[in-house]
Amino acid sequence: MNGVSIIIPAYNSEKTIAECMSAVQNLAWDGEVEVIVVNDGSCDRTADIASTFPRVKVINIPNGGAPRATNIGIQAAQNDIVVSLDADAILEKHWLQKIMPLFNDPTVGAVAGYALTGNKGLWGKLMGYDVELRLDRIKTYSDHLYTMNTAYRRQALSKVGMFDEQITISYDGDISRRLTAAGYRL
């Protein structure tokens, strides 16, 4: 399990995508890292900014929401482990080194980790605070992971039917519930 595909669904993310992409490009990881930005009908320069980064595939689609954009990215991905990464999340340099070994356990369907948010507004600060509180309480397994920076076993997502494109708010809770119901550990 050397490769990982990072899927970044992005909608009007010109203010945050460059910092997110820079963090991805600076990840310390010996394996292959495929990066796919799914531009979800942005009206700003999101796609233009993302395409300036080397080895990044940009897929432009009409706006349909983050679950749909993520599913399209996963379908285009080449690796067995796929990461859903918000366009305003900033990964810590050793993020992949910390989470990837957990997939050596075949019962693990998804793994989340810490991330900073590039969103300086109130919502970004509250999300960062909430994620930090939850992650501080999680010692091993959970029943809910945020899609902000979660790695999934592609086979597990396929087994549960991928992300439900009809759910646009709290779709991370839905996929977490379906993965645990299918017997996967988070």
Backbone hydrogen bonds, N-H to C=O, Kabsch-Sander energy under -0.5 kcal/mol:
donor,donor_aa,acceptor,acceptor_aa,energy
4,V,32,E,-2.0
5,S,81,I,-2.6
6,I,4,V,-0.5
6,I,34,E,-3.7
7,I,5,S,-0.6
7,I,83,V,-3.5
8,I,6,I,-0.5
8,I,36,I,-3.0
10,A,38,V,-2.8
16,T,13,S,-1.5
17,I,13,S,-2.8
20,C,16,T,-2.0
21,M,17,I,-2.9
22,S,18,A,-2.4
23,A,19,E,-1.8
24,V,20,C,-1.9
25,Q,21,M,-2.7
26,N,22,S,-1.3
27,L,24,V,-1.5
28,A,93,K,-2.9
29,W,27,L,-1.0
34,E,4,V,-2.6
34,E,32,E,-0.5
35,V,55,R,-0.7
36,I,6,I,-3.0
37,V,57,K,-2.7
38,V,8,I,-2.0
38,V,36,I,-0.6
39,N,37,V,-0.8
39,N,59,I,-2.4
40,D,10,A,-3.0
40,D,38,V,-0.9
41,G,39,N,-1.8
41,G,61,I,-1.1
49,I,45,R,-2.7
50,A,46,T,-2.5
51,S,47,A,-2.2
52,T,49,I,-1.3
53,F,50,A,-1.5
56,V,53,F,-0.7
57,K,35,V,-2.6
58,V,56,V,-0.6
59,I,37,V,-2.9
59,I,57,K,-0.5
60,N,58,V,-0.5
61,I,39,N,-2.5
61,I,59,I,-0.5
69,A,65,G,-2.3
70,T,66,A,-2.8
71,N,67,P,-2.4
72,I,68,R,-2.4
73,G,69,A,-2.1
74,I,70,T,-2.6
75,Q,71,N,-2.4
76,A,72,I,-1.4
77,A,73,G,-0.9
77,A,74,I,-0.6
81,I,3,G,-0.5
82,V,80,D,-0.5
82,V,152,Y,-2.5
83,V,5,S,-3.2
84,S,150,T,-3.0
85,L,7,I,-2.8
85,L,83,V,-0.7
86,D,148,M,-2.3
87,A,9,P,-0.7
89,A,86,D,-1.8
90,I,116,L,-3.7
91,L,89,A,-0.6
92,E,114,Y,-0.5
95,W,92,E,-2.3
98,K,94,H,-1.7
99,I,95,W,-1.9
100,M,96,L,-2.5
102,L,99,I,-1.3
103,F,100,M,-1.8
104,N,101,P,-1.8
105,D,102,L,-1.3
108,V,105,D,-1.9
109,G,107,T,-0.5
109,G,185,R,-2.6
110,A,185,R,-1.2
111,V,151,A,-2.7
113,G,149,N,-1.2
116,L,90,I,-2.2
118,G,88,D,-5.2
119,N,88,D,-0.5
120,K,118,G,-0.8
125,K,121,G,-2.1
126,L,122,L,-2.7
127,M,123,W,-2.9
128,G,124,G,-2.4
129,Y,125,K,-2.2
130,D,126,L,-2.8
131,V,127,M,-2.8
132,E,128,G,-2.3
133,L,129,Y,-2.4
134,R,130,D,-2.5
135,L,131,V,-3.0
136,D,132,E,-1.9
137,R,133,L,-1.0
137,R,134,R,-0.7
138,I,134,R,-1.3
139,K,137,R,-0.6
149,N,146,Y,-0.8
150,T,84,S,-1.8
150,T,147,T,-0.7
151,A,111,V,-3.2
152,Y,82,V,-3.7
153,R,109,G,-2.7
154,R,80,D,-3.3
154,R,152,Y,-0.7
156,A,153,R,-0.7
157,L,153,R,-1.9
158,S,154,R,-2.5
159,K,155,Q,-2.2
160,V,156,A,-1.6
161,G,157,L,-0.5
161,G,158,S,-1.0
162,M,157,L,-3.2
165,E,163,F,-0.7
167,I,164,D,-1.3
168,T,166,Q,-0.7
173,G,170,S,-0.6
174,D,170,S,-1.3
175,I,171,Y,-2.2
176,S,172,D,-2.1
177,R,173,G,-2.3
178,R,174,D,-2.4
179,L,175,I,-2.4
180,T,176,S,-2.3
181,A,177,R,-2.3
182,A,178,R,-1.4
183,G,180,T,-1.5
184,Y,179,L,-2.4
185,R,107,T,-3.2
186,L,142,S,-0.7
